[in-house]
């Protein structure tokens, strides 16, 4: 009796003590008291204790009922031991205890959370065979499961089945479907569900509107969010803090800060007291626009209304300063954080590590790690991952691996992402042997490689010319339960195109499309770059195909197109593309100018080429060694040896050195033109070892003897 009273009163520690005393006397309480006690344990989150007591009861020969089994199964599922839940279901059926609808609901919910929808449906069918009537919770659980895995058609079929089983949908049913549709950006369908919902007498709540705001945000439709807000206000619906924060976040993400501020004023006028979450949203919005002054003023407003900033508030500002590489300001806000008696979180320190890493202040990164080790919070895999990533991006792979080993020595287990960073880093510097060593290490440690892992290795192999091995690895991906994506194909296409195997590159491009993988700009660029003079019609076709697919060329693609047309004789088309590029708001770079200079020289337009060089200088894009090489070779081809030599002299004065090919062509041109003194000066300067763009001494002597 006392056990029941304590359990019903939620006096858990007293109930535990009483139960222990009863068991010490080798007395078993009544099943009714035990069930109340187990219910108390489960509602307090004591799932392991519940399972322990259940096992004690069964081992003691107590004939437990379906309620007792239900609490044990619920505890197994809640604690993440789903298999234990299934085993208990089998055990109760074997002992002749009929499972209840509650038990099926718990297990179906667990399977849905694990995204095992096929098994969830089997249990649902079993439930029906046992003449257990599924309730609204059962159907809502299945609908939610299908929405979460993106199978909306099946979710709607489950809703239809509700009608067949005479179960009426409730507000949760409609909100669940709305959530699935909004996540999929199917806003027209969401509108129809909303209309059906209202037609069934349900009044949309704040959560309903937060789903719709989120859906419009995902689709990038700010106007629809604002129209929905106006509609809500006209209906007299009060917007709570959560719904308001979703709307404001949508506006801030799109940089619509004026609109966000206006909405916030209206919400406040209508009685909403903005929370710290809403202020954080506004601060983050201004940070995204790099409007730090307004970020600070919003922070001051937060303080003035009596709210206390959280670690999230400070993390937003510290992260922005790290992105701006203003680490002094980041440290200043870290100090303000301490002044406000807000403790830095592991995320705060991880942000700082990333900031110092990108600023190449690696000593400071190590100091932050040491500070975490000494004073807490302890570094996690992300802390080390931030530093390892920064080191790899700076090609410091040896240092990255030292940090990696230190992380393991400190008891922090690496994950797939950490291995991916290291493997990609080694591939980037051509250390394929080390990349594969790490790949094999993953397998030994039972860390499953992801598609990112394979893509990094395939890309590394392609860049090193090991194309057959790369293609073999791409084929292996499917055997690992993965599917090659656009990145996989792009690496292979680029690898073959760069090695002048254009037939193979185009074959892979066609395979990619026939596999249902949509090409992107990185698919087209190597194909365009690899086309020869005879393939300009193919370049036209690729360009048109890109436009049909609504792919807008970026600077890299424009440069590839401009070079293809300029180098292969269609200078007008090259300039047309140059004008389109500029009209699109993309400034030409050195590569753009180099291609146009090449095209002009190919057509003998020397003055135009010179004008382009001057235009480069005006834009602050001084000529490169490639520019000068192009000018020297172009003038030599036009038999303008004096012009070529003048560019050579300017090239030397600006600290650049000619390539072997440019030297050879200039020497040949000068000697044929009888400019022997200039040829002698060139030979003399070449013998000075500062010209070592030459690949070998043999090449140097070859040019010197020309």
N, C-alpha and C positions, 0 to 999 in steps of 0.2 A: 504493500500500500504506500509506504514512504517513498519507494523508488518511483512509483507512478506520479505521486504528487510533485516530486522534484523535477521529473522529466517534463511533466505538463507545464510546470512553472519556468521551464528553460534554465533551471539551476544545474548546469552541466557538471561542474566540479563535484557538487554534493551528490548528484545522481551517480557519478562514476565511483565515488567513495562508497556509497551504499551498496552498489552492485558488487564491488570488490569484497566487502564484508560478508555479503550474502554467499558469495562463491567460496570464501574461506571456510564457511560453515558447511560447505558441500550441499547447499540447498539451491535448487533451481527455482527462480521466480516464476510466476504464472506467465503463460505466453502473452496474455494481454498486457501485462506490465513490461515484458521484454520488448514488445512491439512499440509501446509508447517510448521506451528508452532508446530504441534504435531510431525512431523518428526524430527524437531530440538530437541524437548524434549526427544524423544526416543533415538536418537543418542547420547544424553548427559547423558543417564542413568537415566533420571527423570521419572521413570515408574509410581510412585504413583501420581505425578503431572499430567501426561498424563491421567490416569484413572479419576482423579478428574475433569479435564476440560471436558473430554468426557461425564461424568455424568451430568455436568452443561449444556452442549449443548443439550443432550437428554431431560433433564428436562425442558429446555427452548423451546422445540418444534422444534428444528433444525432438518431438515431431513438429517441425516448423510449418507454418501455413504460407499461403501465397503472399500475404502482406510482408512476412518476414523475408521471404525470397525477394520480394519487390525492393525492399530497402537494401538488401545485399547487392542485387543487380544494379540498382541506381548508384550505389557507392562505387562499384567496379567501373561503371561507365564514366562517372564523374571524375574518378582518379586516373582515367586514361587507360585502364586495363580492360579494353573492350572484350578481348578473348575470354577473360574471366567471367564477364557477363554472359557470354554465349554458353560457356561451360556450365554456369549455374542454371541457365534455362534448360539445358539438356538434363541436368541432374534432377530438377524439379519434375520434369515430364516423366523421367525414368521412375521416380518415386510416387508417381500418380497424383502429384499436385498440379492442378490446372493453372496455367499462367493467366494472369488478369490482363485486361486492356491496358492498365497502367504499365505493366512490365513490357508489353509490346511497344508502347509509346516511347518508353525510355530507350529501348534497344534500337528502334527505328530512328530516334533522334541522334543517338550515337553514330549509327551508320551514315546518316545524312551529313553529320559534321565531318566524318572521315571521307565524304564524297563517294561512298560506296552505294550508289543509288540502286544498282541491280540487286544487291543483297537486302537493301531496305524494302524493295518491292516484294521480294520473296517472303519476308517476315509479315508484310502487310497482307499478302495472299493467305498465308498460314493463319493469320488472325481471323480472316473472313471464314476460312474452313472450320475454325473452332467456334463459329457462331458468335464471335465477340464483335460487337458493333463498334467500328471506328468512330471516334468523335471528331469534333472540329480541330482539336489539338493534333490528332493523327494526320489529318489531311493537310493542315497548315505546315506541319513538320516536313512532309513530303514535298509540298509546293516550294517551301523555302530551300530544301535541298536541291531541287531541280533548278531553281533560280540561281543559286550560288554556283552551280556548275555550268550555267549558261544555257541550259536546255529549257528554254521558255515554252516551247510547244508542248513538251511533256508536262510542264507545270500547269498549263491550261487544261490539259487532258485530265489531270488529277482533280482540278476544280470541277470539271464536267461530271466526274465520277462522284463527287460529293452529292450532286443532285440525284443520281441514281440510288445512292444510299440514304436519301432523305436527310442529309446533313446540310444545314443552312450555313453559307459562308458568313464570317463576321468581319469586323473592321481589320483584324490582323490578316485575314485572308487577302483582302484587297490591298492593304499596305505592302504585304509581301510581294504580290504580283507587280505592284507599282515600283517597288525597289528593284526588282529584276529588270523590268522594262527600262527604267531610268539608267541603270548601270550599263545597259546595252544601247543607250541613246535612241530608243524607240519611243520618242515622245508623242507621236500621233497615237500609237497604241495605248500609251499611258493615259492620254486624254480620254480615250474611249472607256478605259477601265474606271477612271475617276467618275465619268458620267454614269456608268453602271452602278458604281458604289453609291452615289448620291440618289440614283433611282431606286435603290434598295433600302433607302431610308437612313443610310449611314452619313453622319456629318464628318467631313475630313477634319482630323485633328492636327496639332502642330507637327507631329511626326510625318503625317501625310505630306504637308507642305514642305517640310525639310527634304523629303525624298524628291519632290518635284523641283525644288531649287537646285538640289545636287545634280539632277538629271540635266537641267538646262545648262548648268555650269560645265558638266562633262562634254556637252555638245558645243560649248563655246557661245551659247545663245544668251547673252546678257540682256538683250531687249525682252526676251520671253520671261526672264526672271523678274524684270522690273514690271512687266505687264501683269504677271501673276501676283506680285506684291500689291499693286493697285487694286486688283480684283479682291484680294483678301481684306484689304482695308475697307473697301466699299461694303463688304459683307459683314463688317463689324467684328471680324475674328481677331482676337488678341494673339499677337506673336510673342512666344516665350523666348528666353535667352538662347536656347539651343537652335531653334528655327532661325532666329535672327542672325546667329553666328554663321550658319550655313549660307544664308543669303549674302551676308557681308563678305564672307570668304570667297564666294563666287565672283563678286565684283572686284575684290582686291587682287585676285589671281589674274584678272584681265586688265589690271591697271586703272580701273574705273574708280579712282579714289574720290573724286568730287561727288559721284553718285552714292558711293558708300557713306561718305560723311553726311549727305543729305538724308539718306535712309536712316542713319543712326539718330539724327536729330528728330525725325518723325517718330521713330520707335520710342525714344526717350520722352517725347511729348505725350505719347499714348500710354505712358506709365511704365515702360520697360526700364529697369535699372541695369545699365550695362555692367557685365561681369568682367573680371580680369581676362577671360577668354576672348571677349569681344575686343577689348583694348589691344590684346596681343595680335589679333587678326589685323587690326588697323595699322599697328606698328610694323607688322610683317609686310603689309601692302606697300607702305611707304619705303621700306627697305628694298623691296623688289624694284622700285623705281629709282633707287639711290637718292631719294629725297630724305636725307638724314635729319635735316632741320625739323621737318614735320613728324618724323619718327620720334625725335626727342620731345617735341611739344605734346605728342600723344602720351608719351611716357609720363610727362609732368602732370597731364590731366588725370591719369590713372592714380598718381599719388595724391593729387588735390581732392579727389572724391573719396579719399580714405581707403582705397584699395591697396593691397600689398602686392608688389610685383613678385612673380614666381621665377624659378630657374628657367622656365620656358621664355619668359619676357627677356631675360638677360641673354639667353642662348641665341635668340633671334638677332639681337644687336651685335653680339660678339661674332656670330657667324658672318654677318654682313661685312664687318670690318676685316675679317679674315679673307673674305672674297675680294675685298678692295686692297688686300695686302698691306693694310694699315695696322700692323701688329701692336703699335704703341697705343692706339685707340682701343684695340681689343683688350689689352692689359688694363687700360683705364677703367673699362666697364666691368672687368673681372673684379677690380678693387671696389667699384661701386656696389657690386653684388655682395661683397663681404660687408660693406658699410650698412647695407640693408638687412644684414644677418640672414642672407639667403645662401645656403651651402651649394657650392658647385656640384653638379651631377657628373656622372661618367660621360654624358653627352657633352657637357661643357668642356671637359678636358679633351675629348675626342675632336671637338671643333678646333680647339687651340693647336693640337698636334697636326691636324690637317692644314691649318693656316700657316704654321711655322714651316711645315714641309714644303708647301707650294712656294714659300718665300725663300726656300733653300737654307733655312736657319735650323739645320738638323741638330746642332748641339742643344738648342732650346727645346726641340722635340724630346730629346733624351731626358732633359731636366724635368719636363712635365711628366714623363713616364715615371721617373724616380719619385717625384712628389706624390704621384698617385699611389705608388707602392708603399711609401712611408705613411702618408696621412689619409689615404683613402679618398674617394672610392677606388677600389682596386681596378686596374685596367682590364678590359675585356678583349675579345677577339677583334672588335671594331677599332679599339685604341691602337693595337699593333697593326691592323690592316690599313689604317689611315697612313701610318708612317711608312709601311712597306710599299704601299701604292705610290706615295710621293717619291720614294727612293727609286722605284722601278721606272717611273715616268722621267726621272733625271738620268736614266741609264746606270744607276748605282746598284746593280743587281747583286754584287758581292756583299755590300753593306746590308741590302734588303734581306739576304739569306741569313746573315749573322743575327739580325733582329728576329727573324723567323725562328731560328734555333733557340734563341733566348726566350722567346714566347713559349715554346714547347717545354723548355727546362723549368719555366715558372708554373707549369701545370695547366696552361691554357691550350686547349685542343684546337688545331687549325680546322677550318671548314673549307668547303669547295671554293668559295669566293677568294680566300687567301691563296690557295694553290693556283687559281686562275690568274691572279695578279702576278705571281712569281713566274709562272709558265710563260705568260704573255711578255713579261719583262725580259726573260732570257731569250725568247724568240726575237724580240725587237733588236737585241744586240748581236744576233746571229749565233747564240750559244744553244744550238738545238740539242746537243748531247745532254746538257744540264736540264733543259726543258723536259726531255723524255725521262730523265732520271727522276724528276719531281712527279711526273705523270705515273711512273711505276710505283713510286712511294705512296701515292694516293691509293692505289689498288691494294698495296700491302696493309695500309691502315684502314681499309674498308671505307674509304671516303669516295663516294660515287662521283665520277666526272660528269659534268654537265655539257650541254651543247657548246657553251662558251669555252670550256676546256678544249674540246675537239677543234673548234673554230680557230683558237689561238695557235694550236699546233699545225693545223692545215695552212694557215696564213704564213707561219714561220717556214714551213717546208716550201711553199710556193715562192717566197721571197729569196730562198736559197737555191731555187732552180730544181728542187727535188719534186717534180710535178707528178710523177707516177706514184710515188709514196703518198703524196698529198691526196691524190684521187682515190687511192686504195683506202686511206683512212676515212675519207668522206663516205665511201661505200660501207665501211664498218659501222658507221653511226647508226644506220637503220637496224643493225643486229643488236644494238644496245637499247632499243626501245625509243630512240630519238629520231628526229626527222631533220635532214639538212634544211637550212633556211637560206634567206637571201645572202647573209654574210658568208656562209659556206660556199655558195656558188660564185659570189663576187671574188673571193680569194682565188678560186680556181681559174675563173675567167681572166682575172688580172694577171695571174701567174703565166698562163699560156700566151696571152696577148703580149706581155712584156718580153717573152722569149720568142716572139714572132711566129708562134704556132696559131695563126688566126683561124684556120679551119676548125681546129679543136676548140678554140675559145667560143666561136659562134655555135658549134654543136652543143656545148655546155649551156650556152645562153638559151637555145631552143629547148633543151631538156628542162631547164629551170622553169620556163613558161608552161611547158606541157605538164609539169608536176604541180601546177597551180600556185607557184610562188611568183609573186609580182616583182618584176625587176624594179630597181630604184636607180637613182643617179649614179651610184657607184658601180652598177652593172653596165651602164652605157659608156661611161668615161673611158675605160681601157679599150673597149671595142672601137670607139671613135679615134683614139690616139694611135691604135695599131693599124688603121686603114692606110693603104698606100695611095699613090697618085692615081692609080687605076680604079680606086674604090670610092671616088667621091660621090657617086650615085648611091652607094651603100651608106655613106655618111648622111646624105639627104634623108634616106629612108629611116635611119636610126633617130635622127632629129625629129622628124615628123611623128614617129611612133611615140617618142617621149612626150611630145605636146598633146597627142591624142590621149595619153594616159594621165594628163594633167600634172606632169612632172615639170616643175619650173627649174630651168638650169641654174646652177649656182656658179660662182666664179671659176671653179675647177673645170666644170663641164664647158662653160663658155670658152675658156682658154684652150681646151682640147679641140673644140669646134673651130675656133679662130685659127689655131695652128694648122689644123688639117687643111682648111681652105687656103690659107696664106702660103703654106709650104708647097701646096700642090697646084697652084696656078689660078685660083679663083679669089683674087684679092678683093673684088667688089663684095662678094658674099662675106668675106672675113670682116670687112668694115661695117657691113650691114649688121652683123652679129655684135660687133663692138658697140654700135650705136644702141642696139636693143639692150645690151648689158648695162650701159650707162643709164638708159631710160628706166631701167628696172631698179635703179638705185645701187648698182654694184660698181664700185670704182675699179678701173683697170689696174693691174699690178705689173710688175716687171716682166712676168711671163707674157702677158697680153701685148705689151710693147715689143718685146723680142720677136714675137710671131709676126706682128705687123711690119716691123723693120725688115725681117727676112722676106716677107711677101713683096715689099716695095723693091728690095734689091734684086729679087728674082725677076722683076719686070723692068729692071734698069732705072728705077725711079730713085736716084741718088739723093736729090734734094729733099724729097719727101721723107726718105729714111733719116736724113740729118734733122729734119724738123721734128720727127718723132722723138729723137734723142733729146732735143731741146725741151720738148713737152714733158718728157720723163723727168728732167731736171727741175722743171717748174713745179711739178707735183711732188718733188722731194724723193723721187725714185731714181737715184743715180744709176747710170749704166753698170751692169755686172760684167764679170769676166765672159759670160756667155754672150752678152750684148756685143762686146768688143770682138769676140771671135766671129760672130755673125757678120759684123761690119767688115772685118779684115777679109774673110772668105768671100763675101759678096762683092767687094771692090776688086779682088783678085780675079774673080770669075768674069767681071766686066773689063778686065785688063787695065784697071785704074790702079797701078802699083803705087803711085804717089799718094793717092787717097787712102789706100790700104795701110801704107807705111805711116801716114799721119795719124790714123786711128791706133796703130801699134804704139806710137810714141805717147799718145794720150793715155793709152791703157797702162803703160809702164809708169807714167807720172802719177797715175791714180792708185798705184800699188797693186795692179792686177798682172797676172802672168798668162801668156797665151797657151793654148793647148797644142799638142803635138801637130794635129792636123792644120791648125792655123799657121803655125811656124813654117811647116813644110810648104804650104801654098804660098805664103808671103815670100819665102826665100826663092822659090821657083819663079814666081812672078818678077821679083826684082832682078834676078840674073838674066831672065829672058829679055827684060826691058833695058838691060845694060846699066842698071843702077847698082854697080858693083860695090861702091863705097857703103851704101846703105845695107847691102847684103852682108858685107864684112862686119859692119857694126852689129847687125843682128846675130851673126855667128859668134862674134866676140861676147855679146851679152848672154847668149845661150850657154856658153861654156862656164859662166858664173853659175854656181850650183843653186842659186836661189830659184831658178826655173825648175821646179820639180813637180809640175803637173804632168811631166813625162812619166810614162809607166815604167820605164826601165832605162838603164844606161845605154842599152843597145838601141832603143828608139832615139835617144838623144843624139847618139853619134850618127845615126841614119839621117836625122834632120840636118846636123852640122855638115855632113858631106854633100848635101843636096846642091 
